[in-house]
């Protein structure tokens, strides 16, 4: 595994189960009262819960976040969730930190890239990646940004699916 592809490594996690604190699970937190309708279903896949939470924590609190900047990653997560039509997820991310300083060229490049990946993923070219490098991001940082964008899209789809399943169970 190269340095660039190892940006976020998730440590092995203990399986989630009844002893898992639901408040620590971001998906339950974002679902809010709707989580009750799918809690039993989610409990059948404790590894999914544990690893989803583990990736979330690794992206925002792991060593890779330190080099990109946690607030920049949070700002990108907010932007992706908003553009993907997930206001509750965007609000969750917005509540995690402070907004990065205005005029940050690295943040501007990250937000442009996140918006482009979210709205026109098939149009991404090498030039888009080169723009991140030109803004000062290392290969490892670029991988971290890509992982964050992909993960937020995963969360959006997971939340949408669970919401639909929960509505059918009401």
N, C-alpha and C positions, 0 to 999 in steps of 0.2 A: 504494500500500500504506500503510495507516495505521500509526501507532506500535503499536497493539494487535496487529495481525496480523503485524507484523514482528518479533515477540519473538525468534524463533530463525531467523537466516538462515545457511544453510550455504554456505560458500565453495566454489567449484568445486574438485573433488578430482581428483588424478591417478588414472587407472584402477588398480584393484588387479590384481596379476598375480603371477607367481611370485616377484617381488622383494619382495612385500608380506610384512611380518613377521607370521606367524600369531598371535604372542603379542599383537600390537596389535589383533587382531580379537576383540571381546568375544564374538561368537557362537561362534567356535572355542574360546575360553577356557572358556565355560560348557559347551559340549558335551564338553570334555575328551577322553578317549580315543575317544568316539563320533564325533568330528570326522573321523577318518580315513575312515570309511565314506561320508561325503558331500563330502569335500574336492574330488574331481574334478568332481562336479556343481556345487558352489558356484563352482569356478574358471571355469565357463562363463558366469557372470554377474559379472564383476569390478566393474562399475559398482554393482551392488546391494551388494556387500561394501563398497566404498569409501563409498558414500553412507550406508549403514546406520551404519557406523563414524563418519562425519562428523557425522551427526545426534546420535549418542551423545556425541561430544566437544563439539559446540556446546551441547547442553543442559546438560552438567555443568561445562564449563570456559569457556563463552562469556560474553559480557557480561550476558546475561539471568540467568544463574545467580548472578551477583554481587549482583543486587538482591533476588532471592528468598532466596538463601542456598543454597550448594551442599549443606550438610548437611541442610537441609530437603528439597531435591529428592531427595537420596539416601534419606532416611527415607521419602519418598512412594514412591519406586521400590521399596524393600524391601516396603512395605505392599501395593502393587499386585501385585507378583510373588507374594507369599505368598498373597494372596486369590485370585489367578488360578491357583494350584496349580503354581507354578514354583519349587520350593525352591532349585534350583541357581542360578537367576537372582537370587533374593532374597539368597542367600549372597554372590554376586558383588557386588551393590550394597552389602550390609552391610560387606563388606571394604574399601570405598572411603573411608570416612571415619568420623568420630566421630558419636555420636548427639547431636542438638541438645539444648539445655538443657531439663530438665523444666519444665513450666509455661509454655512458649512458646505464646501464644494464636494466633500466625500458623501455627505448625506444627500445632496442634490443628485449626485450620480446614482446612488443606491435607489432613491425614490423613482428616478426616471427609468431605471432598469426594472424595478419591481412593477411599475405601471405597464411597461412594455410587455413583460412576461405575462402579466395578468390579462391584458387586453388583446395582445397579438402575439401569442407564443410562437406561432409558426414563422413569424417574421424575424425572429432573433437571429443575428449573424455574429460572426467573429468580431465585427466592429463594435457590437454592443458590449462584449466582454472586454475588448480593448479599451473602451471608454471607462470601465470600472478601474482597470489598471492605470490608465492615464490620470485618474482622480487620486491615485495613491494606494489603492488596495492591492495587497499581495495575492498570489494565487490561492493561498489558504483562505484569505478573507473573502475572495470571490466565491469560493466553494461554500463558505459559511453563509453568505448572502443567498446563494442559490438554494441551499438546504432550507434556510428559513422561508423563502418564498414558497418552495414546494411543500413544506410542512404546513404553512398557514392554509394553502389550498386544500391539503388533506383534511385539516380541521374543518374547513368550510363544508366540504362534502360529507364528512362524518356527522357534523351537526345537522345538516339538511336531511340526511338519511334517518338519523335518530328522531328528528322532529316529525318526519312523515310516519315513521313506525309508531311513535308515541301517539300521534293523532288517530291512527287506526285503532289503538288500544284503549282509547277513551270512551 
